[in-house]
Amino acid sequence: MLYAILAYHAAGVVESWTPEEDAAVMAKLANVRERLLAEGKLGPAARLSPTEGAFTLRGQGAGMVIDGPFAETKEQLLGFYIVDCANREEAVEAARNLRQANPTAIYEIRPIPVYLPGVAFPVTEEKES
């Protein structure tokens, strides 16, 4: 089963880190990514740019491009990891490992149902234990 692990943090906190603090957290996260990769569980992962550079397409027809997302929250999406885990518990463990590397972040875990006609992989349901 594929899961998206979405990393959130309070707006402004990550941007307030010194380059050394940021590098230390990213090094810890790299260790978790390397472990997941060695276990064959890591798919795409990305650190997103700050929301100040984001823009959104919304509205009818061709839509209108506007600045931002303008979420009614203090937390902003920082990045994501796609992991292939046998079940929910394994996905939670992967998120806990990420949280150990960045304990002030919030990690949202969502199953990803993949719809690719004619493609057998990736598995989109929990595997039998």
C-alpha positions as a Python dict, from the first residue, in 0.01 Angstrom:
ca = {
    (1, 'M'): (0, 0, 0),
    (2, 'L'): (132, 341, -85),
    (3, 'Y'): (106, 618, 171),
    (4, 'A'): (181, 987, 147),
    (5, 'I'): (347, 1127, 457),
    (6, 'L'): (291, 1503, 447),
    (7, 'A'): (521, 1713, 664),
    (8, 'Y'): (377, 2031, 818),
    (9, 'H'): (531, 2294, 1041),
    (10, 'A'): (424, 2622, 1197),
    (11, 'A'): (467, 2905, 951),
    (12, 'G'): (788, 3094, 1004),
    (13, 'V'): (958, 2841, 1231),
    (14, 'V'): (1158, 2663, 962),
    (15, 'E'): (1243, 2993, 794),
    (16, 'S'): (1380, 3119, 1128),
    (17, 'W'): (1635, 2837, 1155),
    (18, 'T'): (1998, 2927, 1099),
    (19, 'P'): (2165, 2754, 804),
    (20, 'E'): (2338, 2526, 1055),
    (21, 'E'): (2010, 2432, 1229),
    (22, 'D'): (1846, 2365, 893),
    (23, 'A'): (2140, 2151, 777),
    (24, 'A'): (2130, 1949, 1100),
    (25, 'V'): (1759, 1867, 1062),
    (26, 'M'): (1802, 1787, 692),
    (27, 'A'): (2093, 1552, 775),
    (28, 'K'): (1877, 1366, 1028),
    (29, 'L'): (1594, 1341, 774),
    (30, 'A'): (1843, 1213, 514),
    (31, 'N'): (1931, 928, 751),
    (32, 'V'): (1563, 828, 769),
    (33, 'R'): (1528, 855, 389),
    (34, 'E'): (1836, 635, 341),
    (35, 'R'): (1692, 370, 575),
    (36, 'L'): (1357, 371, 395),
    (37, 'L'): (1537, 354, 60),
    (38, 'A'): (1751, 58, 175),
    (39, 'E'): (1429, -119, 285),
    (40, 'G'): (1279, -60, -62),
    (41, 'K'): (997, 149, 85),
    (42, 'L'): (1080, 503, -30),
    (43, 'G'): (927, 656, -339),
    (44, 'P'): (937, 1022, -438),
    (45, 'A'): (1015, 1272, -162),
    (46, 'A'): (1042, 1649, -189),
    (47, 'R'): (1100, 1957, 19),
    (48, 'L'): (868, 2231, -99),
    (49, 'S'): (963, 2595, -140),
    (50, 'P'): (808, 2845, 104),
    (51, 'T'): (443, 2933, 46),
    (52, 'E'): (540, 3289, -48),
    (53, 'G'): (637, 3155, -391),
    (54, 'A'): (329, 2936, -433),
    (55, 'F'): (35, 3007, -660),
    (56, 'T'): (-303, 2842, -705),
    (57, 'L'): (-529, 2776, -1003),
    (58, 'R'): (-896, 2792, -910),
    (59, 'G'): (-1234, 2887, -1048),
    (60, 'Q'): (-1456, 2794, -1340),
    (61, 'G'): (-1346, 2722, -1696),
    (62, 'A'): (-978, 2789, -1752),
    (63, 'G'): (-960, 2920, -1396),
    (64, 'M'): (-765, 3208, -1256),
    (65, 'V'): (-410, 3195, -1120),
    (66, 'I'): (-374, 3365, -783),
    (67, 'D'): (-90, 3399, -534),
    (68, 'G'): (-64, 3164, -243),
    (69, 'P'): (-236, 2903, -92),
    (70, 'F'): (-434, 3088, 169),
    (71, 'A'): (-501, 2815, 419),
    (72, 'E'): (-670, 2912, 743),
    (73, 'T'): (-395, 2752, 947),
    (74, 'K'): (-66, 2843, 1106),
    (75, 'E'): (91, 2525, 972),
    (76, 'Q'): (223, 2503, 618),
    (77, 'L'): (300, 2200, 405),
    (78, 'L'): (681, 2164, 394),
    (79, 'G'): (719, 1851, 187),
    (80, 'F'): (615, 1493, 138),
    (81, 'Y'): (736, 1135, 127),
    (82, 'I'): (575, 851, -66),
    (83, 'V'): (629, 519, 112),
    (84, 'D'): (531, 165, 22),
    (85, 'C'): (428, -3, 346),
    (86, 'A'): (254, -331, 415),
    (87, 'N'): (-4, -167, 640),
    (88, 'R'): (-105, 137, 841),
    (89, 'E'): (120, 47, 1136),
    (90, 'E'): (426, 33, 913),
    (91, 'A'): (338, 375, 765),
    (92, 'V'): (298, 519, 1116),
    (93, 'E'): (641, 379, 1208),
    (94, 'A'): (795, 550, 904),
    (95, 'A'): (635, 880, 1010),
    (96, 'R'): (761, 830, 1367),
    (97, 'N'): (1113, 788, 1232),
    (98, 'L'): (1077, 1117, 1044),
    (99, 'R'): (941, 1280, 1359),
    (100, 'Q'): (1247, 1167, 1554),
    (101, 'A'): (1457, 1359, 1300),
    (102, 'N'): (1233, 1668, 1314),
    (103, 'P'): (1032, 1645, 1636),
    (104, 'T'): (858, 1981, 1600),
    (105, 'A'): (699, 1893, 1264),
    (106, 'I'): (354, 1740, 1221),
    (107, 'Y'): (318, 1438, 992),
    (108, 'E'): (-11, 1360, 818),
    (109, 'I'): (-38, 1008, 673),
    (110, 'R'): (-275, 936, 384),
    (111, 'P'): (-324, 617, 184),
    (112, 'I'): (-275, 669, -188),
    (113, 'P'): (-510, 476, -414),
    (114, 'V'): (-324, 463, -746),
    (115, 'Y'): (-533, 437, -1060),
    (116, 'L'): (-316, 331, -1352),
    (117, 'P'): (-512, 120, -1600),
    (118, 'G'): (-326, -196, -1692),
    (119, 'V'): (-43, -141, -1441),
    (120, 'A'): (-19, -398, -1161),
    (121, 'F'): (237, -212, -946),
    (122, 'P'): (225, -30, -711),
    (123, 'V'): (-3, -227, -483),
    (124, 'T'): (-281, -4, -358),
    (125, 'E'): (-420, -215, -76),
    (126, 'E'): (-278, -351, 247),
    (127, 'K'): (-72, -667, 207),
    (128, 'E'): (-152, -979, 406),
    (129, 'S'): (72, -1007, 714),
}
